[in-house]
Amino acid sequence: MTDQPIYSLAHLTLIECSAPELVYIASRVGYDAVSLRFIPMNIPGEFVCLPQDNSLVDATKTALKTTGIKVLDMELARITDDCDPLTFEPAMSLGAELGARHMIMSAWTSRRDDRNFLIDIYGETCALAAKYGLTIDLEFPSFSRLRTLDEALDIVRAVDAPNGGILVDTLYLHLSRVDLGELLHIPASYLHFLHISDALPGIADTREGMVQLARDARLYPGEGCINFSGLIERCPPVAYSIELPNQCRIRELGFEEHARRCLTHAKQAFGHVKSLRAPNPTQQLEKLESINERPNA
């Protein structure tokens, strides 16, 4: 990482856009990269982008070449009850071709006693992704099978793959009531980028409420209660992928202005904040102790 972090526009922010349209918007607004979805989730309004759609892939390549925008990551590889990691390979291959460095994974199985199955699938996916130079960053949406940071860390540590990782989404940190101190439990090698959005202090108490918030009503950084400074200080230097779907804002402002305000608010809220993790263990301990002693850290 350079001293200047990479800001990426996540596809879910503008889920109704095609991949090339997302690239052009990101370029006009001032992002450095995009996070593309070439594994459909079949959610309302989604513009389906498939690796097999040659015309769409060619248009995406043209957009990337024309604008100079990079691809940060690909999504979303979902662990389901009948999951076969080989089905993710077309997206992995395309992601590598487009220059992506990471792929997001999350678990959506129906049982709570399937830890060994999750470990097997995650491990197989990491092995497959290694051929394409991709990390597999495991996410913990609060309404999924892996709902907490500790649950996701358990799977990644059990597999212990060189390209394993944890994706921290600031909204899910909030919904899962993760204390910022818990971020220090994540090895720096596991953290490659963050998903960024803000939220109000209240926490939805139903799955439906959390889904609606996550997919349709996230806030610009600085509008809610999330402590971005404390979070970033406890992480190593990483890229920021702004995942901020909000249909009300899009209807009011349009795709491009919504994307612009996402970026503007992010830079205003935490663009000046630097990581306080240090490579030397003694320095690391001293710095982190000073963070934890600060009020409202």
C-alpha positions as CSV (number, residue, x, y, z in Angstrom):
1,M,0.0,0.0,0.0
2,T,1.1,3.6,-0.7
3,D,0.6,6.4,1.8
4,Q,-2.6,7.3,-0.1
5,P,-5.3,4.7,0.3
6,I,-7.3,3.3,-2.6
7,Y,-11.0,4.2,-2.7
8,S,-13.1,1.8,-4.6
9,L,-16.8,2.0,-5.6
10,A,-18.5,-1.3,-4.7
11,H,-21.1,-2.6,-7.1
12,L,-23.8,-2.9,-4.5
13,T,-23.8,0.9,-4.1
14,L,-25.1,1.1,-7.6
15,I,-26.5,-2.4,-8.1
16,E,-28.7,-1.3,-11.0
17,C,-25.6,-0.3,-13.1
18,S,-23.8,-2.6,-15.5
19,A,-20.1,-3.2,-14.8
20,P,-18.8,-0.8,-17.5
21,E,-21.3,1.9,-16.4
22,L,-20.0,1.5,-12.8
23,V,-16.4,2.0,-14.1
24,Y,-17.2,5.2,-16.0
25,I,-19.1,6.6,-13.1
26,A,-16.2,5.8,-10.7
27,S,-13.8,7.5,-13.0
28,R,-15.9,10.7,-13.4
29,V,-16.4,11.0,-9.7
30,G,-12.8,10.4,-8.6
31,Y,-12.5,6.8,-7.4
32,D,-9.3,4.8,-7.9
33,A,-11.0,1.4,-8.4
34,V,-14.2,-0.6,-8.5
35,S,-15.4,-3.7,-6.8
36,L,-17.3,-5.8,-9.4
37,R,-20.0,-8.4,-9.1
38,F,-19.7,-11.2,-11.7
39,I,-21.5,-13.8,-9.5
40,P,-25.2,-12.6,-9.4
41,M,-27.1,-12.6,-6.1
42,N,-30.5,-12.2,-7.7
43,I,-31.5,-9.3,-5.5
44,P,-34.1,-6.7,-6.6
45,G,-32.9,-4.3,-9.2
46,E,-29.6,-6.1,-9.8
47,F,-28.0,-5.7,-13.2
48,V,-26.9,-9.3,-13.8
49,C,-23.2,-9.4,-15.0
50,L,-22.0,-12.9,-16.0
51,P,-18.4,-13.9,-17.0
52,Q,-19.9,-15.7,-20.0
53,D,-21.4,-12.5,-21.4
54,N,-18.6,-11.7,-23.8
55,S,-20.0,-8.3,-25.0
56,L,-20.4,-7.1,-21.4
57,V,-16.9,-8.3,-20.5
58,D,-15.4,-6.6,-23.6
59,A,-17.2,-3.4,-22.7
60,T,-15.9,-3.6,-19.1
61,K,-12.3,-4.1,-20.4
62,T,-12.7,-1.1,-22.7
63,A,-14.0,1.0,-19.8
64,L,-11.1,0.0,-17.5
65,K,-8.6,0.7,-20.3
66,T,-10.1,4.0,-21.2
67,T,-10.4,5.3,-17.7
68,G,-7.4,3.8,-15.9
69,I,-9.7,2.6,-13.1
70,K,-8.5,-0.6,-11.4
71,V,-10.5,-3.6,-10.1
72,L,-10.0,-4.1,-6.4
73,D,-12.1,-7.2,-5.8
74,M,-14.8,-9.5,-7.1
75,E,-17.9,-10.8,-5.4
76,L,-19.8,-12.6,-4.2
77,A,-18.8,-16.3,-3.6
78,R,-21.5,-17.7,-1.3
79,I,-21.2,-20.9,0.7
80,T,-24.6,-22.6,0.4
81,D,-25.7,-26.1,1.4
82,D,-25.0,-27.4,-2.1
83,C,-21.9,-25.2,-2.7
84,D,-19.3,-26.3,-5.3
85,P,-16.3,-24.0,-5.3
86,L,-15.6,-24.9,-9.0
87,T,-18.7,-22.7,-9.9
88,F,-16.7,-19.7,-8.7
89,E,-13.8,-20.3,-11.1
90,P,-15.2,-18.4,-14.1
91,A,-15.5,-15.3,-12.0
92,M,-12.0,-15.9,-10.5
93,S,-10.5,-16.2,-14.0
94,L,-12.2,-13.1,-15.2
95,G,-11.2,-11.2,-12.0
96,A,-7.6,-12.1,-12.5
97,E,-7.7,-11.0,-16.1
98,L,-9.2,-7.7,-15.0
99,G,-6.5,-7.2,-12.4
100,A,-8.6,-8.0,-9.2
101,R,-6.6,-8.9,-6.1
102,H,-9.4,-10.2,-3.8
103,M,-12.7,-12.1,-3.9
104,I,-15.3,-11.8,-1.2
105,M,-16.9,-14.9,0.4
106,S,-19.8,-15.2,2.9
107,A,-21.7,-18.2,4.3
108,W,-25.4,-18.8,3.8
109,T,-26.0,-22.4,4.9
110,S,-29.1,-23.4,6.8
111,R,-27.5,-25.3,9.7
112,R,-25.6,-24.0,12.7
113,D,-23.6,-27.2,13.2
114,D,-21.7,-27.3,9.8
115,R,-18.4,-25.8,10.9
116,N,-16.4,-28.6,9.2
117,F,-18.4,-28.1,5.9
118,L,-17.6,-24.4,6.0
119,I,-13.9,-25.1,6.6
120,D,-13.8,-27.5,3.7
121,I,-15.5,-25.2,1.3
122,Y,-13.5,-22.2,2.3
123,G,-10.3,-24.1,2.1
124,E,-11.1,-25.5,-1.4
125,T,-12.0,-22.0,-2.5
126,C,-8.7,-20.6,-1.2
127,A,-6.8,-23.3,-3.0
128,L,-8.6,-22.6,-6.3
129,A,-8.2,-18.8,-5.9
130,A,-4.4,-19.2,-5.3
131,K,-4.0,-20.1,-9.0
132,Y,-5.4,-16.7,-9.9
133,G,-3.5,-14.7,-7.4
134,L,-6.6,-13.9,-5.4
135,T,-7.2,-13.7,-1.7
136,I,-10.5,-15.0,-0.3
137,D,-11.9,-12.5,2.2
138,L,-14.5,-14.0,4.4
139,E,-17.3,-11.6,5.4
140,F,-19.7,-11.8,8.4
141,P,-23.1,-10.2,7.5
142,S,-25.2,-10.1,10.6
143,F,-28.0,-12.1,9.0
144,S,-25.8,-14.8,7.5
145,R,-24.5,-18.1,8.8
146,L,-21.3,-16.4,10.1
147,R,-22.6,-13.5,12.1
148,T,-19.7,-12.3,14.1
149,L,-16.0,-11.5,13.7
150,D,-15.0,-14.4,15.9
151,E,-17.0,-16.9,13.8
152,A,-15.4,-15.7,10.6
153,L,-11.9,-15.7,12.2
154,D,-12.4,-19.2,13.4
155,I,-12.9,-20.5,9.8
156,V,-10.0,-18.5,8.4
157,R,-7.7,-19.6,11.1
158,A,-8.7,-23.3,10.8
159,V,-7.9,-23.3,7.1
160,D,-4.7,-21.3,7.5
161,A,-4.4,-20.6,3.8
162,P,-1.7,-18.1,2.6
163,N,-4.4,-16.2,0.7
164,G,-7.0,-16.3,3.5
165,G,-8.5,-13.0,4.7
166,I,-11.2,-11.3,6.7
167,L,-13.4,-8.6,5.2
168,V,-14.6,-6.1,7.8
169,D,-17.8,-4.2,6.8
170,T,-18.3,-1.2,9.1
171,L,-22.1,-1.8,9.1
172,Y,-21.8,-5.4,10.2
173,L,-19.3,-4.4,12.9
174,H,-22.1,-2.1,14.2
175,L,-24.9,-4.6,13.8
176,S,-22.8,-7.4,15.5
177,R,-21.8,-5.1,18.3
178,V,-18.1,-5.7,17.7
179,D,-15.9,-3.7,20.1
180,L,-13.2,-1.9,18.3
181,G,-10.6,-3.6,20.5
182,E,-11.6,-6.9,18.8
183,L,-10.0,-5.7,15.6
184,L,-6.6,-6.2,17.2
185,H,-7.3,-9.9,17.2
186,I,-7.2,-10.0,13.4
187,P,-3.7,-10.6,12.1
188,A,-2.6,-7.8,9.8
189,S,-2.1,-10.3,7.0
190,Y,-5.8,-11.1,7.0
191,L,-6.9,-7.5,6.4
192,H,-6.8,-6.3,2.8
193,F,-9.7,-3.8,2.5
194,L,-12.7,-2.5,4.3
195,H,-16.3,-2.1,3.3
196,I,-17.4,1.4,4.2
197,S,-20.8,2.8,5.2
198,D,-22.4,4.5,8.2
199,A,-25.5,3.7,10.3
200,L,-27.7,5.2,13.0
201,P,-27.1,4.1,16.6
202,G,-30.2,1.8,16.8
203,I,-29.7,-1.8,15.8
204,A,-32.5,-3.6,13.9
205,D,-33.8,-6.5,16.0
206,T,-35.1,-8.6,13.1
207,R,-33.4,-10.3,10.2
208,E,-35.7,-8.5,7.7
209,G,-34.8,-5.2,9.3
210,M,-31.1,-5.9,9.0
211,V,-31.4,-7.0,5.4
212,Q,-33.4,-3.9,4.4
213,L,-30.8,-1.6,6.1
214,A,-27.8,-3.4,4.5
215,R,-29.2,-3.5,1.0
216,D,-31.2,-0.2,0.8
217,A,-30.6,2.3,3.5
218,R,-26.9,2.8,4.4
219,L,-25.7,6.3,5.3
220,Y,-22.8,8.4,4.2
221,P,-19.8,8.3,6.5
222,G,-20.1,10.9,9.1
223,E,-23.9,10.8,9.1
224,G,-24.2,8.1,11.7
225,C,-22.5,6.7,14.8
226,I,-19.6,4.6,13.4
227,N,-16.2,5.5,14.8
228,F,-14.2,5.4,11.6
229,S,-11.1,7.0,13.2
230,G,-10.9,4.3,16.0
231,L,-11.5,1.6,13.4
232,I,-8.9,2.7,10.9
233,E,-6.3,3.3,13.6
234,R,-6.6,-0.4,14.7
235,C,-6.3,-1.8,11.2
236,P,-3.2,-1.9,9.0
237,P,-3.1,0.4,6.0
238,V,-5.9,-1.0,3.7
239,A,-8.0,0.0,0.7
240,Y,-11.5,1.3,1.2
241,S,-14.4,-0.1,-0.8
242,I,-17.5,2.1,-0.3
243,E,-20.5,-0.2,-0.2
244,L,-23.4,2.2,0.4
245,P,-26.7,1.3,-1.2
246,N,-29.5,3.8,-0.5
247,Q,-32.4,3.9,-2.9
248,C,-33.9,7.1,-1.5
249,R,-30.6,8.9,-2.2
250,I,-30.3,7.4,-5.6
251,R,-33.9,8.5,-6.5
252,E,-33.2,12.0,-5.3
253,L,-29.6,12.4,-6.6
254,G,-29.1,9.9,-9.4
255,F,-26.3,7.3,-9.7
256,E,-23.4,9.6,-10.3
257,E,-24.1,12.2,-7.6
258,H,-24.8,9.5,-5.0
259,A,-21.5,7.9,-5.8
260,R,-19.8,11.3,-5.6
261,R,-21.3,12.0,-2.2
262,C,-20.2,8.6,-0.9
263,L,-16.6,9.4,-1.8
264,T,-16.7,13.0,-0.6
265,H,-18.2,12.1,2.8
266,A,-15.7,9.2,3.2
267,K,-12.7,11.5,2.6
268,Q,-14.1,14.2,4.9
269,A,-14.9,11.6,7.7
270,F,-11.6,9.6,7.7
271,G,-9.4,10.6,4.8
272,H,-6.9,12.1,7.3
273,V,-6.8,9.1,9.7
274,K,-3.8,6.8,9.6
275,S,-3.2,3.3,10.9
276,L,-1.4,3.1,14.2
277,R,-0.4,-0.6,13.7
278,A,3.4,-0.9,13.6
279,P,5.5,-3.8,12.3
280,N,7.6,-3.9,15.5
281,P,5.7,-5.8,18.3
282,T,7.0,-3.5,21.0
283,Q,6.0,-0.3,19.1
284,Q,2.7,-2.0,18.2
285,L,1.9,-2.6,21.9
286,E,2.8,0.9,22.9
287,K,0.8,2.5,20.2
288,L,-2.3,0.4,20.8
289,E,-2.2,0.9,24.5
290,S,-2.2,4.7,23.9
291,I,-5.2,4.3,21.6
292,N,-7.2,2.3,24.2
293,E,-6.4,4.9,26.9
294,R,-7.9,7.8,24.9
295,P,-11.5,8.8,25.7
296,N,-14.0,7.8,23.1
297,A,-11.4,5.8,21.2
